[in-house]
Amino acid sequence: MKAVLYVTMVVLIAFPVSVRGQQPQEPAHTRQADMPVAVFQNYQDLKWDKILPDLGESSPEISILHVDPKTQATKLLIHTPKGIHIRQHWHSANETHTMIVGTAVFACDGKRVEQGPGSFNYLPAKMVHEAWPAAGSVVFITVDGPWDVNWVDGAPTAADLTK
């Protein structure tokens, strides 16, 4: 019995002393080629491309923020300098919208919802939808696969610009 008590006392005293001297280990700073990398982008440094070049300065603009090299899942921003009706379309992958600036009306499945900054929606792959983003709006979009747009009745034109 004395031996068990002695061993217990040694463990109770020795464990805290041995742990106290250990410092947390930092993660290894070497990165292997196939490991993901951190991405930091400031809004003012983003590269913007016209989505509908025929609309000139009125065209919505897109900035691709990140594409996963394995899944092609994409994160992007869309800025609309002018209000526009984005005609019915669908995407091959699930899509989310998070409003950053301004408002947009989204419609699908007989529902029509106006969303403002901080609002979120999720649309399953191949769900036909349309939107009416206001002038100056910015929306953050994610898709679970490669970014594509499949227009139901053709891409928006100058006739779809709103006031």
N, C-alpha and C positions, 0 to 999 in steps of 0.2 A: 504494500500500500504506500509506504514511504517512497518507493521508487517511482510510482505513478505520479504522486504529488510533486516529487522533485522534477520530473520531466515536464510536467504541466507548467510549473513555475519557470523553468528555463525557457520554454517556448513562449510564454506570455511576456517575458522580459526581453528575450532576444529578438522576437519578431518586430516589435515597434522600433527597436534600435536599428535593425538591418534595413527596414523600409525607409526610415527617416533619412538615411544617407543617400538614397537613390533619387536621381533627378529624372524628370520625364524625358523620354528620348524624342528628339525632333525627327520628323519624317525625312527620309532620304531625299536629297535635293537632285538626285540624278533622275532624269526622265527617259523612259524608253520611247522609241519612235512611234509605237502604236498606242501610247497613252493619250487621253484627251488633254487639251490645253485650256487654260483659263482664257477668257475673252473679255476685254474691257473696251467699250466704245463710248465716246462722248457724242451727244446729239449733234453738236456743231461740226463734228468731224465726219459724219456719215456721208456715204456716197449715195446720191439719189438718182434714179433712172425714171424716165417717163414710161408709164404703163401704156398709155394711148397716145403715141407721138403725134398722131394727126390732130390732136386737140391743142397742140402747142403748149403755151404757158398755163392753159386750163386743165391740162392732163393731170390725173392723180399720179403721185410719185411713189416709188417703192425703194426701200433700202433693205437688202438682205443682211441680217445681223449674224446669223450662224446657220450652217448646214452640217448636220452630223455626218461624218464621212462613212459610217457603216449603214445607217438607216435612211439617210437623206432627209430626215426630219428637219424642218426649216422653221426658223424664227425670223420675223420680218416686221417692218413698220410700213404703213401706207399713210401718206399725207395727201389731203385733198385741198388744193389751193382754191378751188371753186366747188360749190355744192354740185353734186351729180347723182343721177340715178344709175347705180351699178345694176345692169340688167340681170335677169335670171341666169344663174350659172351653177356649177358644182365642181367639187374637187375630188380627186381619187382617194385622198386620205382624210381622216378626221381633222376638223379645223376648230380653233378657238379664236375669239375676238375679245380683246380687252381695250376699252376706250381709254385713251390717255388724255386727249384734248378734244373739246367740242362734243358734239352729239352725232348720232347716226340712228336711223330707223332701219331695223332688220326685219325681214319677212320670210317666213317659210311655213309649210304645213298649215296654211290658213291663219297663222298668227302674225301679228305686226307689233313690234315693240320698239319704243324709243329708248336709247341707252346713252348715258352721259359718262363723264370721267370716272374711272374705277369700275364701271359695269363690265360684266363678263357674259359670254355665251359660248356654247359648245354645239357644233353641228357635226353629226356623223358623216362619214365618207359618202359621197355621191348624193347627199341631200341637196335638192335644188333650193336655192335661196337668192334673195336680192337685197340691196341696201341703198339707202339714201344718206350718205355722209354729208354733213354740213360743211360749208366753206371753212377752211382752216383746221379741220379736224385731223387728229392723228390716232390711228388704231394699231395696237400691237397684235400680231397674228402668229399663231403657231399651227403647224400642220405636222401630223405624225409620219409623213413620208415626203417625197419630193413635192415641191410647190408646182401646181398646175391650175389652169383655169379652163373649164369646158363650158363655153357659152351655149345657152339653149337656143336663143334667137339672134345671135350675133352680139358683138362687142358694143359697148356704149358709143354714141356719136355726139356731135355738138348739140343735137336735139335733146340729149339727155342732161345737159347742164341745167342747173336750177339757179334761181336768183337768190 
